[in-house]
Structure formats: structure tokens, C-alpha cells
């Protein structure tokens, strides 16, 4: 008896599935694909900074350089709590062995700035403090999630416009969407070690001026496939 009930349930499920598939296939539809992309300017720039003890007669310690850097950053309006972090928190200090077997300490930081202008100010300040071991790690766009959703909506609207253009000469009308597929490929959400262009470095009365920096823009794109039901 149980076996009979199971076979009846399986047959019923199969017939329902077949009917659904058949109904979908029997519906006249048009499939269109649309791609939308844009370029955005990074607004989160991560700068890697390494401070080392000076190998000189009057050696300057890491701690002294760190304090000087922190004071300069505070004077520039940088929030040290939010924008500056120490890398390798487990060790804090890395040690470098010289040929004379002497040990020099080093400390590494990551600084977050929000514009090319702010980065230029930081680089000038570090140069004045004789801290030259720096490089840009990556750049990001802070509103990436919202931008991706906006692009997907625009892509669906474009797919509808294409469907209207294709069916208008045939005298048919585009109905409701019966299937939507997001075919966007994965892409990096940031530029790793991005290219940057320093337009100019000038000096006025001995005072260094902020660098005018343009960053490589981040390309964001999305692709959708949409099936629209057709009617006469």
C-alpha cells in the first residue's frame, strides 16, 4: 500500500513538473541581454607606511618617529583611531639584521585617506619627516554595493527597451518578465596597487605644495538576461 501511494505521488509530481515546463515552453517569449558599466573615482585610498630606526650616529628610534608622525597627522585633521592601524599586531615590531649583526626595529602601518588631495598632504608630511618607505596598497569606492544595485536596475530597463525595439516592427507587445538572470562576472571591488599620476609638484617660498594626484578609476559593470512574454 505504501509503495502504491509513493508511486502515485511520484507520478503526480512528474505530471505537475511536466505541465509547468510545457506551459513555459508554450509561452511566446523574447530573450534580450543588456550590459551597463561605469567608471568611479576611488574615495578610500590605503597607504602602507614603514618606519625604521635610522642607521645613523644619532639614531632616531621607531617610537620617536611614530610620535612625530602621529602629531603631524592630528594637526592635519586625520582621525588616528579611524584611519591609522598597525599591521602585524601580533609582533608590532619587525627586526632587520645588518651586515654588522646589528638589529634595527621597524613598524608597519596602514593609513586610510579619502581623496588624492589628502594623500598629497600626507606624502608631503612624511617626506618632511624623512619617512620615505611608503606605497599605495589599494583604492576602493565606498558606495560600491549601492552602485551595483543601481547598475542592475539600469540593465533590466535597457533589456526592456531592446525588447520593445525588436518587437515594434512585428506589431507585438512585450509583456511581463518571465525569467531574469544576473550574468555579471566577478570582478575586483578595488584596484590593487593602482596606477596614479602625479600631475605636478611645486614649491613656493620654500614650502612644499600638496601633490595633484589622479587615480586610476574603478570599472564597474553588470549584465542581465531577461525573457519577456509576448502578446499580439
N, C-alpha and C positions, 0 to 999 in steps of 0.2 A: 504493500500500500504506500509506504513512504517513498519507494522507488518510483511508483507511478506519479505521485504528487510532484516529485523532483523533476521528472521528465516533462510534465505538463508546464511547470513553472519555467523550465529552460526554454521550452518551445514558445511560450508566451513572450518571454524576454527577447528571444530572437526575432519574433514577428514584429514586436514594437520597434526594435532597433532597425530592422529592415525597412519598416514603414517610415521611420524618421529619415533614414538615408535616402529612401526613394522620394519622399516629399522634398527634401533639399535638392536632389538632382533634378526633379521635375520643375523647380522654380527657375524661370529665366533670370539670369544674373549677368552682371558685368563686373570684372575684376580690374581694378586700377592700382597703380603703385605711385607713391609720391615721396619725394625726398626733400627735406628742408635742412639748411645748415646756416651757421652764422659764426662770426669771429667775435670774441670778447676779450677785453683788456684785463689782465690779471690784477686783482686787488688784494692779494695776500702773497707777499714775497718773503721767502725764508733764506736768511743769510747765515752761513756757517762761519763761526769765528773761533780761532785757536789762539790762545795766549800762552807764550812760552817764557820761561825765565831768560833774561838777557845774559848771553855768554860774554860778559864784559868785566872790566876790573871792578866797576861799581855795580855789581849785579842787581837788577831790579826783579823782585820776586813776583810770582804769579798773583799773589794776594794784593800787592800794591797796584799792579796793573789792572786787576779786576775792580778794585775800588775806584780807580781813576775812570775807568770805562763806565761804571755804574753811575757815578756822579755826573759825567758828561751826558749820558742818556737821559737821566732825570731832568737835567737842565733843558734838554730838547723836548721834553714833554712825553717821553716814552714811558709807558707803564711797565715796569720791570716784572711785576707779578704776572701780567697777561702776555707780555711779548718776548720775554727772555727766559730761556730754560737752559739748564746744564745737561749736556749729553753724558751718557755713561754714568748715571747716578750711582751705580754700584761702586765705582772706583774714584770718580771725580778727577783724580789726577792720573795722567799717563807719564811714564818716565822714559827719557831718551838717554841712551848711553853714548857718550862721545868717545873719540879715539883714546883720550886720556883716562877713560873709565870713569869720568865724572858724570854724575846724574843731574839732569835738569828736569824740572817739573813742567807739565803742560796741562792746560784745562781747555775744554771744548764747549762751545755754546751754540745755540740756535736762536737767532733773533728774527721775530716776525715784524715786518713793516707793511704798510698798506698802500704805498704808491712809489713811483720812481723818484719823485721829489724827496720823500722821506728817506729812501735808500741813499740818494745822493748826499743828503745831510749826514747820514750815518757814516758813509765811506770817507767823507772829508774829516769827520771827527776821529775816526780810527786812524787815519793817516797822520793826523796831528799828534795822536798818542803813540805813534810809531808801532801800531798793530797792523801788520800787513798780510798776515796769513788768514785771508778770508775768501770765500767763494759763495755764489748763489746755488742753493740746493735745488729749489723748485719754486714754481709760481702756481697759484690757484685762483679760481673765481669763486667767490663766497656764495653766490646765488645760483650755483650750478643746478641744484635739484629743481628749483622753480623754473629755470630756463629750459631744462629738458622737457618738463611738462608742457610749457608753452609751445615748444617746437613740435611736440607730438600733436597737439591740437591743431596747429597750423598745417601739419602734414595731412591730417584727416580732412580738413577743409579743402586743401588742394586736390586731394584724391576725389572729393565730391565735384569740384569744378571740372576736373578732367573727365569724369563720368558724364556730366551734363554736356560737355562739348562733344563727346563721342556719340551720344545718343540723339542729340538735337537734329542732325540731318536725317535720322531714321524715323522721326516722329514718335519716338518712345520717351517715356518718363522714367527718371531714376527714383526708385522707392527707398525703403528703409535699408540700412546696412544689415546684412545677414551674417557677415563674418569680418572681423578686423584682426589683423596680425601685426604686431610690432616687430619689425625685422631689423631694428637698429643693432649694429655690431658694437661690441665692447670697444671702448677706446679710453686712453688715459684721461683721468679727470683733472690732470695737472700737467704742466710742462716740466719734465725732469731736466735739471741743468739747462735752463732755457737760454736761448740766444738773447743778447741785449746789445743795444747800440748806444754808445756814449757820444752824444752829438757835439758837446763842447766842454772844455774845462778852462776857465778863465781866472785871472787874478786881478784884484782891484785894491790898490794901496796895500799890497802885501797880504790881503785877506783872500783865502781860497773861496771860490764860489761853488754852490751845490752843482752836482753833475746833472746834466739834462739827459735822462735815460729813457729810451723807448724799449719796451719788452716785446718779445715775440708773442703775438696773440694766440689764444687757445681756440682751436677749431671745434665746434660742437655741431653734430648732425644727427638726424633721425630719419628712419624710413619706415613707412607703413604700407601694408597691402589691405585693400578693402574690397569686399564683394557687396555690390548693391543689387537688390532685386529690381527687375524691370517690369514695366507695365505699358500697355498701349495707350 
